[in-house]
């Protein structure tokens, strides 16, 4: 393999890695910001610590920009109630 191809492969690998790290950091920041904006306790990764109404268990969940947990199922009444509680700031936390 020529030096040029090795250099191209190295640069491609490094750029892909940087892009992945950027995307992960952006996602973590967004999740932490969403949880902080509604004043929920979070873990070290910025995930909200809530008690799931549907499964009655403690969960660490990331929230999207609409304050919905990643496990949200729009067809389930417990999930819809959970999102309403999260937005109102009265969701059970731990």
Buried (B, 14 or more C-beta within 10 A) or exposed (E): EEEEEEEEEEEEEEEEEEEEEEEEEEEBEBBBEBBEEBEBEBEEEBBBBBBBBBEEEEBBBBBEEEBBBEBBEEEEEEBBEBBEBBEEEEBEBE
